[in-house]
């Protein structure tokens, strides 16, 4: 595999680091206190740390936060916390600051694992790291899952009830992202057309080269990012490429902790470790 150097035939030395950083803030505008919301008696952020710990070959797992309640909870769980500025406007800015605090090199690889996504399949993380390893022209990559009928109906229900729910993505033939939205894209899709016109559920998991992260906070915030409140649109509005990696759901019916209505659904999924029937 690229990115490694074998010495004396029996020792592997990594040429660059692979780090997982979990950004978390307490003062979420959509769901205040979300990282510390209990799911089956354990804070959501701790379930997410469990996901990161299942991935082998990682040089470190950190939580980046500006809140000492969150840092105290994760450190008590045995995960180091990096205190970042309260001025970070989103998770990617927080991860960029954490990468600077860790003094990571430009070619190091960082995974941004969302603290509100404890159902993220751990297998997605090596997939996105492998993509970056094999595609030197890619600065950033993020996975999507093709919507099932159940997940499509759930998204449609959130939209009808004006709840901020899942994100959808559309991308070109080379798997470069064209757009991300809190709306159901593409327009004209329905449960009957999913076979011919698939809808892709964006998984809030990102892989970056550190050189890409370093430039992100200085990029202008555009109208689309402000409207959708989706940080990944900053890359697209400024002409940067973000690749989209189609992945397979692991059967746990991926969903994020977007709003209080999601708590029961995630608790059931975490309890049974299988697809949650509606």
C-alpha positions in Angstrom: 0.0 0.0 0.0 1.2 3.5 -0.8 2.1 5.7 2.2 4.3 3.1 3.9 8.0 2.3 3.8 9.3 -1.3 4.6 12.6 -1.4 6.3 14.8 -4.5 6.6 11.9 -6.6 5.2 10.2 -7.0 8.6 9.4 -3.5 10.0 6.9 -1.1 8.6 7.3 2.6 9.3 4.4 4.9 8.4 5.4 7.8 6.3 2.4 9.8 7.4 0.0 9.7 10.3 -3.6 8.7 10.2 -5.7 10.5 12.8 -9.4 10.5 13.8 -10.7 13.7 15.2 -14.2 13.9 16.6 -15.5 17.5 16.7 -18.1 18.3 19.3 -19.7 21.4 20.7 -22.3 21.8 23.3 -24.0 25.0 22.0 -25.5 23.4 18.8 -28.2 25.7 17.3 -30.2 22.7 16.1 -29.9 20.5 19.2 -28.1 22.1 22.2 -26.1 19.7 24.3 -26.3 17.0 21.7 -22.9 15.3 22.4 -23.9 14.6 26.0 -27.4 13.4 25.3 -27.7 9.9 26.7 -28.3 7.0 24.4 -29.0 3.9 26.4 -27.4 5.5 29.5 -24.2 6.6 27.8 -23.4 10.0 26.2 -23.7 10.1 22.4 -20.1 11.2 22.0 -18.9 8.1 23.9 -20.7 5.9 21.5 -18.9 7.7 18.7 -15.6 7.2 20.4 -16.4 3.4 20.4 -16.8 3.6 16.6 -13.3 5.2 16.2 -11.7 2.6 18.5 -12.9 -0.2 16.3 -10.6 1.0 13.4 -7.2 -0.5 13.3 -4.0 1.2 12.0 -4.9 4.6 13.4 -2.2 6.7 15.1 -4.6 8.5 17.4 -8.2 9.3 18.3 -9.1 12.8 19.7 -12.2 14.8 20.6 -11.9 18.5 19.6 -14.3 20.7 21.6 -14.6 24.1 23.2 -16.7 22.9 26.1 -15.1 21.5 29.3 -18.2 19.4 30.1 -17.5 17.5 26.9 -13.8 17.3 27.5 -14.3 16.0 31.0 -16.7 13.3 29.8 -14.4 12.0 27.1 -11.3 12.1 29.1 -13.0 10.2 31.9 -13.7 7.6 29.1 -10.0 7.4 28.3 -10.0 9.6 25.1 -7.8 12.7 24.9 -9.6 16.0 24.3 -8.2 19.0 22.5 -9.6 22.3 23.6 -10.4 24.4 20.6 -11.7 28.0 20.1 -15.3 28.8 20.7 -15.0 30.9 17.5 -14.9 27.7 15.3 -18.0 28.0 13.1 -18.3 24.3 12.2 -16.7 20.9 12.7 -14.2 21.2 9.9 -12.8 24.4 11.3 -12.6 22.7 14.7 -10.8 19.7 13.1 -8.4 22.1 11.3 -7.5 23.8 14.6 -7.0 20.4 16.3 -4.7 19.4 13.5 -2.7 22.5 14.1 -2.5 21.8 17.8 -1.3 18.3 17.0 1.4 19.8 14.7 0.4 17.4 11.9 2.3 17.5 8.6 0.7 18.5 5.2 0.5 14.9 4.0 -0.9 13.4 7.1 -4.5 12.1 6.8 -7.3 13.2 9.1 -10.7 11.7 9.5 -13.5 14.0 10.7 -15.9 11.6 12.5 -19.0 13.4 13.6 -19.8 13.3 17.3 -23.6 13.0 16.5 -23.2 9.9 14.3 -22.7 6.9 16.6 -24.2 4.6 13.9 -21.3 5.4 11.5 -20.1 2.0 10.2 -16.4 1.7 11.3 -15.5 0.1 8.0 -16.2 3.4 6.2 -13.1 4.9 7.9 -10.4 2.7 6.3 -12.3 3.0 3.0 -11.9 6.8 2.9 -8.3 6.6 4.1 -7.6 4.1 1.4 -9.2 6.4 -1.2 -7.0 9.2 -0.2 -4.0 6.9 -0.2 -4.7 5.7 -3.8 -5.9 9.0 -5.2 -3.1 11.6 -4.7 -5.1 14.3 -6.5 -7.9 14.0 -3.9 -7.7 16.5 -1.0 -11.0 15.5 0.6 -13.5 12.6 0.4 -16.8 11.8 2.0 -19.1 8.7 1.9 -22.7 8.3 0.8 -25.2 5.5 1.1 -27.9 4.8 -1.4 -31.3 5.4 0.3 -33.5 2.4 1.0 -37.3 2.9 0.9 -37.3 3.1 4.7 -34.6 5.9 4.9 -36.2 7.8 2.0 -39.6 7.8 3.7 -38.0 9.0 6.9 -36.3 11.9 5.1 -39.6 12.8 3.4 -41.3 12.7 6.8 -38.7 15.1 8.3 -39.2 17.4 5.3 -43.0 17.4 5.7 -42.7 18.3 9.4 -40.0 20.9 8.8 -37.5 19.1 10.9 -33.8 19.5 10.1 -32.9 15.9 9.1 -30.5 14.0 6.9 -28.3 15.5 4.1 -28.5 14.3 0.5 -25.7 14.5 -2.1 -25.4 14.6 -5.9 -22.2 14.0 -7.7 -20.7 13.7 -11.2 -19.6 10.6 -13.2 -16.1 10.9 -11.7 -17.6 11.0 -8.2 -16.8 14.6 -7.5 -19.5 16.3 -5.4 -21.8 18.6 -7.2 -24.0 19.6 -4.2 -25.1 18.7 -0.7 -28.5 19.7 0.7 -30.9 19.3 3.6 -33.6 18.9 0.8 -34.3 15.6 -0.9 -32.2 15.6 -4.1 -32.5 15.1 -6.9 -35.9 16.8 -7.5 -38.5 14.4 -8.9 -37.3 11.5 -6.9 -39.9 9.4 -5.1 -40.1 6.0 -3.4 -41.3 4.6 -6.7 -38.3 6.0 -8.7 -35.4 4.9 -6.3 -34.4 2.1 -8.6 -33.8 4.4 -11.6 -33.2 7.7 -9.8 -31.4 6.9 -6.6 -31.2 9.3 -3.6 -27.9 9.3 -1.8 -27.8 9.9 2.0 -24.6 11.7 2.9 -22.7 10.3 5.9 -21.1 13.1 7.9 -17.7 11.6 7.8 -14.8 13.3 6.0 -11.2 12.4 5.1 -8.8 15.2 4.4 -5.1 15.7 3.7 -3.9 18.2 6.3 -2.8 20.6 3.6 -6.4 20.8 2.6 -7.6 21.4 6.2 -5.1 24.2 6.7 -6.7 26.3 4.0 -10.3 25.7 4.9 -10.8 28.3 7.7 -9.5 31.1 5.4 -12.0 30.3 2.6 -14.9 32.7 2.2 -18.2 31.5 3.5 -20.7 31.5 0.6 -24.4 32.0 0.3 -25.1 28.3 -0.1 -23.2 27.3 3.0 -25.1 29.9 5.0 -28.4 28.8 3.6 -27.9 25.0 4.0 -25.7 25.3 7.1 -23.4 22.6 5.6 -19.7 23.3 5.9 -18.7 21.0 3.0 -20.3 23.5 0.6 -17.5 25.9 1.3 -15.2 23.6 -0.7 -17.5 23.6 -3.6 -18.4 27.3 -3.6 -14.6 28.1 -3.7 -13.9 25.7 -6.5 -12.2 22.9 -4.5 -13.0 19.3 -5.2 -14.5 17.0 -2.8 -14.8 13.4 -3.9 -17.8 11.2 -3.0 -17.3 7.5 -2.1 -20.4 5.3 -2.5 -20.4 2.8 0.4 -22.7 0.0 1.6 -24.8 0.3 4.8 -23.7 -2.3 7.3 -27.3 -3.2 8.2 -27.6 -0.8 11.2 -29.8 1.6 9.3 -27.4 4.6 9.4 -28.9 7.8 10.9 -27.5 10.8 12.8 -28.7 12.4 16.0 -30.2 15.4 14.1 -32.9 16.4 16.5 -34.6 15.1 19.8 -37.0 12.9 17.7 -34.0 10.8 16.7 -33.1 9.7 20.2 -35.4 6.7 20.4 -34.5 5.5 16.9 -30.8 5.6 17.7 -31.3 3.9 21.1 -33.1 1.0 19.4 -30.4 0.7 16.8 -27.6 0.7 19.3 -29.4 -1.8 21.5 -30.1 -4.4 18.8 -27.3 -3.7 16.4 -29.6 -4.4 13.4 -31.9 -2.6 11.1 -34.6 -0.7 12.9 -38.1 -1.3 11.6 -40.4 1.7 11.5 
